[in-house]
Amino acid sequence: MEFSALTVFLIIAIIAVLYVLKGFKIIPQSETRVVERLGRYDRTLKSGVNYLLPIVDRAREVSQRTEMVVGGQKYAVIKQTAKIDLREQVYDFDKQSVITKDNVTTTINALLYFQIVDPVKSVYEIDNLPNAIEKLTQTTLRNVIGELELDETLTSRDTINSKLRIVLDEATNKWGVKVNRVELQDITPPESVRRAMEQQMQAERERRAKVLEAKGQKEAMILQSEGEKESQINQAEAEKQTQILKAQGEADAKVLQATAEAEAIRKVAEAIAESKTDPATYMLLMKYVDTLKEIGAGNQSKTVFLPFEASNLVGALGSLTELIDKKK
């Protein structure tokens, strides 16, 4: 009887120890648990050692999204777990078809970065949080893309990402979730649209090439015309300077010639005055000499007969010439 009582006591003690030990829970860093006591929210566990009353306290299970790779393909799997991850998480959603404002069906897949900031709301305000975030992201993406044309969709990724983040952050705030950013991975228009876009891009490149070529030819012609203009200006300036110098030379020559003639006339006049020769006689003698030069300039030999009175004129001219030479 004593043996059976001791055995029962030992059994009860072991059960009590196991009961107490079972209540200890170690929570890793950046994780938490939402604890319910008898089906009602009691507290949120912190990282480190925590104690739960077995049977009475229970960690509430939540839905968690994980990815599995099967045959090289990624599949999203929803499983139930009591662990709530407080780190930033990323959801890679499958491609979905959206329609733009100009009725072009486009395939888009997105990445969503979010973080649970209030574990209690994420458990009690929404059922199956991963599925809710995925569906909300898909519908919001359709609404945002539906307001844009295809060209805007392809060139405004930053704008789309910003709009999606704002809308999703406001919608998920009541779930205790903070949406940090949304990134569009691929925007794939239909094959016919892609071909048309490629042809448009090729035509645009050819147009730019022709424009650049035309600009180059225009600039070359402008430079050539400016060069010809400068050349003509320089040539005209050179001709002008040549004309000026030539005119100055001719003027100087005429001045010198006129000065020499004036000096000669002055000396002749002085010689005539000293010799007391009649000026008319001097002029007649000069004309007479010039006529003799013209007569003797011919190729044929000529015989010229002079009157006897001409010898006196010639003698007077000789004496006058000697006087002029002395003046010089």
ZAMARGU-4260 file (C-alpha; in steps of 0.2 Angstrom, whole numbers, plus 5000, padded with zeros to 4 digits):
<rodrens>
0) 5000/5000/5000 | 5014/5012/5005 | 5023/5007/4988 | 5008/5011/4978 | 5006/5028/4986
5) 5024/5033/4983 | 5022/5028/4965 | 5007/5038/4963 | 5016/5053/4971 | 5031/5051/4959
10) 5019/5050/4944 | 5010/5066/4950 | 5027/5075/4953 | 5033/5070/4936 | 5017/5075/4927
15) 5018/5092/4937 | 5036/5095/4931 | 5032/5091/4913 | 5017/5102/4914 | 5028/5116/4921
20) 5042/5113/4908 | 5029/5112/4894 | 5024/5130/4897 | 5041/5138/4894 | 5042/5145/4876
25) 5058/5153/4868 | 5053/5166/4855 | 5067/5170/4843 | 5072/5188/4839 | 5060/5197/4827
30) 5046/5185/4830 | 5031/5185/4841 | 5016/5175/4846 | 4998/5180/4850 | 4992/5171/4866
35) 4974/5167/4870 | 4968/5161/4887 | 4953/5151/4886 | 4949/5157/4868 | 4951/5176/4872
40) 4966/5187/4868 | 4978/5188/4883 | 4995/5195/4877 | 5008/5196/4864 | 5024/5187/4868
45) 5041/5196/4866 | 5057/5188/4860 | 5066/5178/4874 | 5059/5166/4887 | 5040/5166/4890
50) 5029/5155/4900 | 5012/5149/4894 | 5000/5139/4905 | 4997/5123/4896 | 4979/5119/4891
55) 4974/5136/4897 | 4985/5147/4886 | 4987/5144/4868 | 4996/5153/4854 | 4984/5158/4840
60) 4988/5151/4823 | 4989/5162/4808 | 4991/5159/4789 | 5008/5161/4782 | 5014/5162/4764
65) 5029/5152/4759 | 5036/5148/4742 | 5040/5130/4735 | 5051/5126/4720 | 5044/5111/4710
70) 5052/5106/4694 | 5060/5123/4692 | 5043/5132/4695 | 5039/5143/4710 | 5023/5139/4719
75) 5015/5149/4733 | 5009/5138/4748 | 4998/5144/4762 | 5001/5135/4779 | 4995/5138/4797
80) 5008/5142/4810 | 5008/5151/4827 | 5024/5161/4822 | 5022/5179/4817 | 5037/5186/4808
85) 5040/5204/4812 | 5054/5207/4798 | 5051/5215/4782 | 5043/5202/4770 | 5042/5201/4751
90) 5029/5193/4741 | 5032/5189/4723 | 5015/5188/4714 | 5012/5178/4699 | 5009/5187/4682
95) 4992/5194/4679 | 4983/5202/4664 | 4978/5220/4666 | 4970/5232/4653 | 4976/5249/4650
100) 4966/5265/4647 | 4968/5263/4628 | 4962/5245/4629 | 4978/5235/4628 | 4980/5219/4638
105) 4996/5219/4646 | 5004/5206/4658 | 5012/5212/4674 | 5020/5205/4689 | 5024/5214/4705
110) 5035/5213/4721 | 5027/5219/4737 | 5038/5223/4752 | 5028/5224/4769 | 5030/5222/4787
115) 5019/5218/4801 | 5019/5232/4814 | 5004/5227/4825 | 5003/5208/4827 | 4986/5209/4836
120) 4977/5217/4821 | 4985/5206/4809 | 4977/5191/4818 | 4960/5198/4822 | 4956/5211/4809
125) 4959/5200/4794 | 4957/5181/4790 | 4971/5174/4779 | 4982/5190/4778 | 4994/5184/4764
130) 4979/5180/4753 | 4971/5196/4757 | 4987/5206/4753 | 4989/5197/4736 | 4971/5200/4731
135) 4972/5218/4736 | 4988/5221/4727 | 4980/5213/4711 | 4964/5224/4711 | 4974/5239/4715
140) 4986/5236/4701 | 4972/5234/4689 | 4964/5250/4695 | 4980/5260/4693 | 4985/5253/4676
145) 4967/5256/4670 | 4970/5275/4672 | 4985/5275/4661 | 4988/5272/4643 | 5001/5259/4637
150) 5015/5272/4634 | 5013/5280/4651 | 5013/5262/4659 | 5029/5258/4651 | 5038/5274/4655
155) 5030/5278/4672 | 5036/5264/4683 | 5041/5275/4697 | 5024/5284/4697 | 5014/5267/4697
160) 5025/5261/4711 | 5022/5276/4721 | 5003/5276/4718 | 5002/5257/4722 | 5012/5259/4739
165) 5001/5274/4745 | 4984/5264/4741 | 4990/5248/4748 | 4997/5256/4764 | 4981/5265/4767
170) 4971/5249/4764 | 4982/5238/4775 | 4984/5250/4789 | 4969/5242/4798 | 4977/5225/4797
175) 4992/5231/4806 | 5003/5230/4791 | 5015/5243/4784 | 5018/5243/4765 | 5036/5249/4762
180) 5037/5249/4743 | 5030/5241/4728 | 5041/5236/4712 | 5034/5231/4695 | 5046/5218/4688
185) 5040/5215/4671 | 5027/5224/4659 | 5024/5213/4644 | 5013/5220/4631 | 5005/5208/4617
190) 5017/5202/4603 | 5008/5213/4590 | 5010/5228/4601 | 5028/5224/4604 | 5031/5222/4585
195) 5023/5239/4582 | 5033/5247/4595 | 5049/5240/4588 | 5044/5247/4571 | 5040/5263/4579
200) 5057/5264/4588 | 5066/5259/4572 | 5057/5273/4562 | 5061/5285/4576 | 5080/5280/4576
205) 5080/5283/4557 | 5071/5299/4558 | 5084/5305/4571 | 5098/5299/4560 | 5091/5309/4545
210) 5089/5324/4556 | 5106/5323/4563 | 5113/5321/4545 | 5103/5336/4539 | 5109/5346/4553
215) 5127/5341/4549 | 5125/5346/4531 | 5117/5362/4536 | 5131/5366/4547 | 5144/5361/4534
220) 5136/5373/4521 | 5135/5387/4534 | 5153/5385/4538 | 5158/5384/4519 | 5148/5399/4515
225) 5155/5408/4530 | 5172/5403/4524 | 5169/5409/4506 | 5162/5425/4514 | 5178/5428/4524
230) 5188/5424/4509 | 5179/5436/4498 | 5180/5449/4511 | 5199/5446/4513 | 5201/5447/4494
235) 5191/5463/4493 | 5201/5470/4507 | 5217/5465/4498 | 5211/5473/4482 | 5206/5488/4491
240) 5223/5490/4499 | 5231/5487/4482 | 5220/5500/4474 | 5224/5512/4488 | 5243/5509/4487
245) 5243/5510/4468 | 5233/5526/4468 | 5245/5533/4482 | 5260/5528/4471 | 5252/5536/4455
250) 5248/5552/4465 | 5266/5552/4472 | 5273/5550/4455 | 5262/5563/4448 | 5267/5575/4462
255) 5286/5571/4459 | 5283/5573/4440 | 5274/5589/4442 | 5288/5595/4454 | 5301/5590/4442
260) 5292/5599/4428 | 5289/5614/4438 | 5308/5615/4443 | 5312/5612/4425 | 5301/5626/4419
265) 5308/5637/4433 | 5325/5634/4427 | 5321/5637/4409 | 5312/5653/4413 | 5327/5659/4423
270) 5339/5654/4408 | 5328/5663/4396 | 5328/5678/4407 | 5347/5678/4408 | 5349/5675/4390
275) 5336/5689/4386 | 5329/5677/4373 | 5311/5679/4368 | 5300/5665/4375 | 5291/5664/4359
280) 5307/5660/4350 | 5311/5647/4363 | 5294/5638/4360 | 5297/5639/4342 | 5314/5631/4344
285) 5307/5617/4354 | 5294/5613/4341 | 5307/5614/4328 | 5318/5601/4337 | 5303/5589/4340
290) 5299/5590/4322 | 5316/5585/4317 | 5316/5570/4329 | 5300/5564/4321 | 5307/5566/4303
295) 5323/5557/4308 | 5313/5543/4317 | 5309/5534/4301 | 5318/5518/4295 | 5322/5525/4278
300) 5336/5537/4276 | 5331/5555/4272 | 5340/5570/4267 | 5333/5586/4276 | 5337/5603/4270
305) 5337/5617/4283 | 5336/5636/4279 | 5351/5646/4283 | 5341/5656/4296 | 5338/5640/4306
310) 5357/5639/4310 | 5355/5654/4320 | 5340/5647/4329 | 5350/5631/4333 | 5364/5641/4339
315) 5353/5650/4351 | 5345/5634/4357 | 5362/5627/4360 | 5368/5642/4371 | 5352/5642/4380
320) 5354/5623/4384 | 5371/5626/4391 | 5364/5639/4402 | 5351/5628/4408 | 5363/5614/4412
325) 5374/5626/4422 | 5358/5630/4432 | 5356/5612/4437
</rodrens>
